[in-house]
Amino acid sequence: MTNAPKRSRKVTSQSRWNDSHPKELWAHQALRSALKKGLLIRGNCEVCGAPNADGHHHDYDRPLDVKWLCRLHHRQIHQQMKKEGNHAL
């Protein structure tokens, strides 16, 4: 047994978000895993048709049910949801 010092992870805004949103993190990991295994195929943006869209979860209890949105439209939908007060950021 060694007395090596424990490595502390750097606390970032992302790590704080991960710690306080376990269900969302689980859904994101499930989606990444499904894409990697070929169970899902990344779609084009459902608004503008741009390739390599991000998966937007409307319901984190359904991690593979996503709407494909380019980064611009994904940000816009999150901004709208935040403005309406129905988004846990």
C-alpha positions in Angstrom: 0.0 0.0 0.0 1.4 3.4 -0.9 0.9 6.7 0.6 0.5 8.4 -2.8 -1.5 11.6 -2.6 -5.1 11.5 -3.8 -5.6 13.2 -7.1 -8.3 15.8 -6.8 -10.2 16.6 -9.9 -10.4 20.1 -11.0 -13.8 21.6 -10.2 -15.1 23.1 -13.4 -18.6 24.4 -14.3 -19.0 21.1 -16.3 -18.1 18.9 -13.3 -20.5 20.9 -11.1 -23.2 20.4 -13.7 -22.5 16.7 -13.9 -22.6 16.3 -10.1 -26.0 18.1 -9.8 -27.7 16.5 -12.9 -27.2 12.7 -12.6 -30.2 11.8 -14.7 -29.2 14.1 -17.5 -25.6 12.8 -17.4 -26.9 9.3 -17.6 -29.1 10.1 -20.7 -26.1 11.8 -22.4 -23.9 8.8 -21.7 -26.6 6.4 -23.0 -26.9 8.3 -26.2 -23.1 8.4 -26.7 -22.9 4.7 -26.1 -25.8 3.9 -28.5 -24.1 6.0 -31.2 -20.8 4.4 -30.7 -22.3 0.9 -30.9 -24.3 1.8 -34.0 -27.7 1.4 -32.3 -28.5 4.9 -33.4 -27.3 7.0 -36.3 -26.6 10.7 -35.9 -29.1 12.6 -37.9 -29.1 16.0 -39.6 -30.5 19.1 -37.9 -34.3 18.8 -38.0 -34.5 22.6 -38.5 -31.9 23.4 -41.2 -30.6 20.1 -42.3 -27.0 20.7 -41.2 -25.0 17.4 -40.8 -23.5 16.2 -37.5 -26.3 17.4 -35.3 -26.4 17.1 -31.5 -29.1 15.0 -29.8 -31.5 17.1 -27.8 -33.3 15.3 -25.0 -36.9 16.5 -24.4 -37.3 13.8 -21.8 -34.3 12.5 -19.9 -36.2 9.3 -18.9 -36.1 8.4 -22.6 -32.4 8.7 -23.4 -32.5 7.4 -27.0 -35.5 9.6 -28.0 -33.8 12.7 -29.2 -34.4 15.5 -31.6 -31.4 16.1 -33.8 -30.3 19.8 -33.9 -27.2 21.6 -35.1 -25.3 23.5 -32.4 -27.0 26.8 -33.3 -30.5 25.5 -33.1 -29.7 23.4 -30.0 -28.5 26.5 -28.2 -31.6 28.4 -29.4 -34.0 25.8 -28.0 -32.2 25.8 -24.6 -32.3 29.6 -24.5 -36.0 29.5 -25.2 -36.6 26.8 -22.6 -34.6 28.8 -20.0 -36.6 32.0 -20.8 -39.9 30.1 -20.4 -38.6 28.7 -17.0 -39.0 25.0 -17.9 -35.4 24.0 -18.2 -33.1 22.8 -15.4 -29.7 24.3 -16.2 
